[in-house]
Amino acid sequence: ILEELMLSGVSVVDPHNTYVDITAKVGRDSTLMPGTIIEGSTVIGEHCQVGPYTHLKNVQIGNDVVVQHSVLIDCIVKDRVNIGPFAYIRPESVIEQGAKIGDFVEIKKSIVGENSKVPHLSYVGDTTIGKGSNIGAGTITCNYDGKHKHHTEIGDGVFIGSNSNLVAPVTIGHGAYVAAGSTITDQVPGDALAIARARQVNKENYVSKQK
């Protein structure tokens, strides 16, 4: 299988450390790095880099995609997407063209819109993210209430500050900002700034008084 791929224009850096199912397809001028496992009905487009140490199962990948040190299962990845390292894209997810999914990010049953970014340390579950939005480090979509899963809707051009919790069901309107450290439980209108955190209090000379 690997010999046929290489003859068709695919670069396999280490054939002894790469596994590709007979049912999978890889496009011309794509590169499979060491430790890559490609299973099931996976289709990879042209000019892609997969790996090192990446596992794909039943994934549809477009052209000019980079996936490093990540696991993708039963999902769709459009053109010019950059994924990883150490991302986990779970079933029924769609990553639209030009999006970025960074390190230690889990995406479950969600759509990440065109040119949107989830760069680091986030969980996005049962969520739709529009175009050109940025999800700050440590953002969590709180989709499970103990009995049921709920949906989060994030519009176009949204900025979510770091370490935010979005408690579903919730909608963040187009162009809205969410301040870092917020826990959002209600709808945020478009073009609004939502701040949902306690106000900081500094107690002067507190430490020296305790000594």
N, C-alpha and C positions, 0 to 999 in steps of 0.2 A: 504493500500500500504506500509506504513512504517513498519507495523508488519511483512509483508512478507519479506521485505528487511532485517529486523533484524534477522529473522529466517534463512535467507540465508547467514548470516555472516557479515552483514553491521552494523556498530555502528552508531546509531542516538542519539546524545547527548541530544537533547531536542525535542522530537516528537511533542510537542505542538507549537513549533516555527520553524518547518521545513516543506516545501512543495515539494512534488515530483509528477510529472505527472505519470499517469498510463502507458504512452508510454515510459518513461525513464527507463534506466537500470543502475544499480550500482554494481560493482564487489565486490567480497568477500574481507573482511579485510579492506575495505575503511571506512572512518569516515565522517559523515555529521555533521558539527558543527551548533550551533544555528543560525537562520536567513538565512538559505540556501534555495534558490528557484531553483528547477530544472524542466525545462519545455521541451515540445516537444519531439524530437527524440534523446535527449541527451543520450550518452553512456559513462559511467565512468568505467575505468579499476579497477584493484585490487591494494590494498595498497595505496590508495589515501586519501588525506585530502582535503575536500571542505568546505570552510567557516572558520570563521564565516562571516555572512552577505555577501553572494556571490550569484549572479544570473547567471545561465547557461541556455541558450536556443539553442537547436539544435547543441550541441557541442559534438565532438568526443574526448574523453580524454583517454590517454594510462594508463600505470601502473606507480605507484610510483610518482604521480603528486601531488603538493601542490598548492591550489588556495585559497587566503585569501582576503576578503574584495574587491572583484572584480566583473566585469561584462564581460561575454563572450557570444557572439552571432554568430551562424552560422560559427564556425571556427573549426580547428583541432589542437589538442595539443598532441604531441607525449610523449613517456616515459620520466620520470625523469625530468620533467619541473617544475620550481618554478615560480609562478605568484603572484604578489601583494606584499603588500597591495595597493589597490586603482588603479588597472590597468583596462583598457578598451580594450578588444580584439574584433574588429569589423569583420563583415562578410568577407569571402574569405581569411582569414588569416590562415597561417600554422606555428605553433611553433614547430620546430624540436627538437629531443630528447636532453636532457641535457641543454637546453637553459634556460636563466633567464630573466623574464620580471618583473621589479621592480616597485617601488611606483610612482604613477602619470605618467604612461606611457600609451599612446594610440597607438595601432597598427591597421592599416586599410589596407585591401587588400594587405597584404605583407607576405613574407616568412622570418622567422628568422631562420638562419641555426643552425646546430648542435653545441652545446656548446657555442653559441654566447650569449652575454649579452647586454641587454638594461636596465641598473639598475635603472635609475631615471630620471623623469622630461623630457620626450622626446615624440615627435610625429614622428611616422614612417608610412608614407602612400605611397602606390603604389611603394613598395620597395622590392628588393631581397637582403638579407644579407647572405653571405656565412658562412662557418664554422669558429668557434673560433674567431670571431670578437668582439670588445668591442665598444659600442656606449656611449660616455661620457655624463654626465648630461647636460641637456639643449639643446641637439642636435635636430634640426628640419629638416625634409625633406620637402622642399618647393615644393610641387607637383602640385600646382594649379596656373596658370598664369592669372586667371580671366575668361578664356573661356574653357580651356582644362586641363585635368590631365596628368602629365608626370611621367615617371618611373625613379627611382634611383637604380643603381646597385652597391652593395658594395661587394667586393670579400672576399676571405678567409683571416683570420689572420690580418684583418684591425683594426687599432686603430683610433677612431675619438675622438679628444679632446673635452673637455666640451665647451658648448655654441657655437657650430658650426652650420652653416646653409648650407645645401646641396641643391642647386637650380637645380631642375630637368628640363630637362633630363641631368643626369650626371652619370659618371661611376668612381668608386674608385677601382683601381686595387688591386690584391692580395698583402697582406703584406704592403700596404701603410699606412702612418701616416698622419693625418690631425691635424695641430696645433690648440690648444684651441683658440676660438674666431674667427675662420676663416669663411668667406663666400665663398663657393666653387661654381664656375660657369662653370669651364672647367674640362675635364677629368684629373684624377690624375693617372699617370702610376704606375704599380706595384713596390713596394719597394721604392717608392719616399716619401719625406716629403713635403706636401703642406702647405704653410703659406700664408694666404690671409687676412691680417689685417693691419691697419695703424701702423707705427713704433712709439713707445712711445717717447715723448719729455718731459723732466723735465726742467722747467724754475726755476732756482735757485733764492731764495729770493723773488719770485713773491708775496707771501702773505704779507710779511712785507712791501713791497713797496706800497701796496694798502691801508695801514693804515694811 
